[in-house]
Amino acid sequence: MHASLGLRALNANGATSSDPYAGDDYLVHFCQVAALVITLYDHLITLDREVEYSWSRRWSKSKALFILARYFGDLLLITDCFVFLNRDAVEMDISRSRRLRRRGIRDFRAQSSRVRNACP
């Protein structure tokens, strides 16, 4: 049981674990979901101002940077929630994790160069 929250640590089979830190994974997952919900809620309540001040303007470097920062962060939060809430993903081997990380870095570099080239 996690001392501060009273959470029972469960292993992959659903049995209670004797590891006192096993519940920390669940706490991290709950925090990830909370961050996603708060961020998406903030985007929803400020969408009218975003459309007025950003989307209605012509493209510029600052607009591209704003959109990249705003929505790339959302993409990362959503990916974290789906990947890390999946119990099978926790057991993912290191080599696959490294391949995914390299692929993500390569995709990010490609997207950022496209944004740089699109903005005058």
PETA-V511159 format. One record per residue. N is the residue number from 1. RES is the residue in three letters. PHI is phi in radians with two decimals (NA if undefined). PSI is psi in degrees with one decimal (* if undefined). OMEGA is omega in whole degrees, -180 to 180 (none if undefined). Layout:
BEGIN
n:N res:RES phi:PHI psi:PSI omega:OMEGA
n:N res:RES phi:PHI psi:PSI omega:OMEGA
END
This chain:
BEGIN
n:1 res:MET phi:NA psi:132.7 omega:178
n:2 res:HIS phi:-1.25 psi:125.2 omega:-171
n:3 res:ALA phi:-1.07 psi:-43.1 omega:-173
n:4 res:SER phi:-1.43 psi:-26.1 omega:-175
n:5 res:LEU phi:-2.00 psi:-12.2 omega:-178
n:6 res:GLY phi:1.27 psi:25.3 omega:179
n:7 res:LEU phi:-1.52 psi:137.2 omega:175
n:8 res:ARG phi:-1.55 psi:131.0 omega:179
n:9 res:ALA phi:-1.43 psi:124.9 omega:180
n:10 res:LEU phi:-1.95 psi:142.5 omega:174
n:11 res:ASN phi:-1.54 psi:-175.2 omega:-176
n:12 res:ALA phi:-1.08 psi:-25.8 omega:180
n:13 res:ASN phi:-1.52 psi:-2.3 omega:-180
n:14 res:GLY phi:1.56 psi:2.3 omega:179
n:15 res:ALA phi:-1.47 psi:150.5 omega:180
n:16 res:THR phi:-1.19 psi:133.9 omega:-178
n:17 res:SER phi:-1.66 psi:150.9 omega:176
n:18 res:SER phi:-1.55 psi:-5.7 omega:179
n:19 res:ASP phi:-1.30 psi:120.0 omega:-177
n:20 res:PRO phi:-1.21 psi:-18.3 omega:-178
n:21 res:TYR phi:-1.74 psi:-0.3 omega:-179
n:22 res:ALA phi:-1.13 psi:-31.8 omega:179
n:23 res:GLY phi:-1.23 psi:-16.2 omega:179
n:24 res:ASP phi:-1.10 psi:-31.3 omega:177
n:25 res:ASP phi:-1.06 psi:-42.7 omega:179
n:26 res:TYR phi:-1.14 psi:-39.6 omega:178
n:27 res:LEU phi:-1.08 psi:-42.1 omega:178
n:28 res:VAL phi:-1.09 psi:-42.7 omega:180
n:29 res:HIS phi:-1.12 psi:-41.2 omega:178
n:30 res:PHE phi:-1.10 psi:-39.3 omega:178
n:31 res:CYS phi:-1.16 psi:-37.0 omega:177
n:32 res:GLN phi:-1.11 psi:-43.7 omega:179
n:33 res:VAL phi:-1.14 psi:-41.1 omega:179
n:34 res:ALA phi:-1.08 psi:-42.6 omega:178
n:35 res:ALA phi:-1.10 psi:-40.1 omega:178
n:36 res:LEU phi:-1.12 psi:-46.4 omega:-179
n:37 res:VAL phi:-1.10 psi:-44.6 omega:-180
n:38 res:ILE phi:-1.12 psi:-42.6 omega:-180
n:39 res:THR phi:-1.14 psi:-46.0 omega:180
n:40 res:LEU phi:-1.16 psi:-36.2 omega:176
n:41 res:TYR phi:-1.10 psi:-43.4 omega:178
n:42 res:ASP phi:-1.07 psi:-41.3 omega:179
n:43 res:HIS phi:-1.13 psi:-38.1 omega:180
n:44 res:LEU phi:-1.17 psi:-42.4 omega:-176
n:45 res:ILE phi:-1.36 psi:-15.2 omega:178
n:46 res:THR phi:-1.91 psi:10.1 omega:-177
n:47 res:LEU phi:-1.10 psi:-38.5 omega:-180
n:48 res:ASP phi:-1.09 psi:-40.8 omega:178
n:49 res:ARG phi:-1.24 psi:-34.6 omega:178
n:50 res:GLU phi:-1.11 psi:-43.8 omega:179
n:51 res:VAL phi:-1.10 psi:-42.9 omega:-178
n:52 res:GLU phi:-1.16 psi:-46.1 omega:-173
n:53 res:TYR phi:-1.65 psi:-21.3 omega:-175
n:54 res:SER phi:-2.02 psi:-56.0 omega:-174
n:55 res:TRP phi:-1.20 psi:-28.0 omega:-178
n:56 res:SER phi:-1.43 psi:-8.2 omega:180
n:57 res:ARG phi:-1.56 psi:162.5 omega:178
n:58 res:ARG phi:-1.31 psi:161.2 omega:-176
n:59 res:TRP phi:-1.19 psi:137.6 omega:175
n:60 res:SER phi:-2.58 psi:173.9 omega:179
n:61 res:LYS phi:-1.13 psi:-38.7 omega:-180
n:62 res:SER phi:-1.18 psi:-37.0 omega:177
n:63 res:LYS phi:-1.16 psi:-43.1 omega:179
n:64 res:ALA phi:-1.11 psi:-41.1 omega:178
n:65 res:LEU phi:-1.14 psi:-41.2 omega:178
n:66 res:PHE phi:-1.05 psi:-48.8 omega:-178
n:67 res:ILE phi:-1.15 psi:-41.5 omega:178
n:68 res:LEU phi:-1.08 psi:-46.9 omega:-179
n:69 res:ALA phi:-1.16 psi:-40.7 omega:-176
n:70 res:ARG phi:-1.22 psi:-46.8 omega:-172
n:71 res:TYR phi:-1.65 psi:-23.1 omega:175
n:72 res:PHE phi:-1.20 psi:-36.9 omega:175
n:73 res:GLY phi:-1.09 psi:-41.7 omega:177
n:74 res:ASP phi:-1.08 psi:-43.2 omega:179
n:75 res:LEU phi:-1.05 psi:-42.0 omega:178
n:76 res:LEU phi:-1.13 psi:-42.8 omega:179
n:77 res:LEU phi:-1.11 psi:-43.2 omega:179
n:78 res:ILE phi:-1.13 psi:-43.1 omega:178
n:79 res:THR phi:-1.07 psi:-44.6 omega:178
n:80 res:ASP phi:-1.01 psi:-45.0 omega:-179
n:81 res:CYS phi:-1.10 psi:-44.6 omega:-179
n:82 res:PHE phi:-1.25 psi:-39.8 omega:-178
n:83 res:VAL phi:-1.28 psi:-48.3 omega:-172
n:84 res:PHE phi:-1.46 psi:-16.1 omega:175
n:85 res:LEU phi:-1.46 psi:-12.9 omega:177
n:86 res:ASN phi:-1.45 psi:118.7 omega:-176
n:87 res:ARG phi:-1.09 psi:-31.9 omega:179
n:88 res:ASP phi:-1.19 psi:-31.6 omega:-179
n:89 res:ALA phi:-1.19 psi:-27.7 omega:179
n:90 res:VAL phi:-1.15 psi:-31.3 omega:-179
n:91 res:GLU phi:-1.54 psi:11.4 omega:-179
n:92 res:MET phi:-1.10 psi:137.9 omega:-178
n:93 res:ASP phi:-1.31 psi:160.8 omega:-174
n:94 res:ILE phi:-1.12 psi:-40.0 omega:-177
n:95 res:SER phi:-1.12 psi:-39.6 omega:178
n:96 res:ARG phi:-1.17 psi:-39.6 omega:178
n:97 res:SER phi:-1.07 psi:-42.7 omega:179
n:98 res:ARG phi:-1.15 psi:-40.1 omega:178
n:99 res:ARG phi:-1.08 psi:-43.3 omega:179
n:100 res:LEU phi:-1.12 psi:-40.2 omega:-180
n:101 res:ARG phi:-1.13 psi:-45.1 omega:178
n:102 res:ARG phi:-1.08 psi:-41.3 omega:179
n:103 res:ARG phi:-1.13 psi:-41.0 omega:179
n:104 res:GLY phi:-1.11 psi:-41.8 omega:178
n:105 res:ILE phi:-1.13 psi:-42.1 omega:179
n:106 res:ARG phi:-1.11 psi:-43.1 omega:179
n:107 res:ASP phi:-1.13 psi:-40.5 omega:179
n:108 res:PHE phi:-1.11 psi:-43.0 omega:179
n:109 res:ARG phi:-1.09 psi:-40.7 omega:180
n:110 res:ALA phi:-1.13 psi:-43.3 omega:180
n:111 res:GLN phi:-1.16 psi:-41.7 omega:-179
n:112 res:SER phi:-1.17 psi:-34.3 omega:177
n:113 res:SER phi:-1.22 psi:-34.4 omega:176
n:114 res:ARG phi:-1.12 psi:-41.0 omega:179
n:115 res:VAL phi:-1.13 psi:-43.9 omega:179
n:116 res:ARG phi:-1.06 psi:-40.7 omega:-179
n:117 res:ASN phi:-1.29 psi:-27.7 omega:-178
n:118 res:ALA phi:-1.37 psi:-25.4 omega:-178
n:119 res:CYS phi:-1.63 psi:129.0 omega:-180
n:120 res:PRO phi:-1.27 psi:* omega:none
END
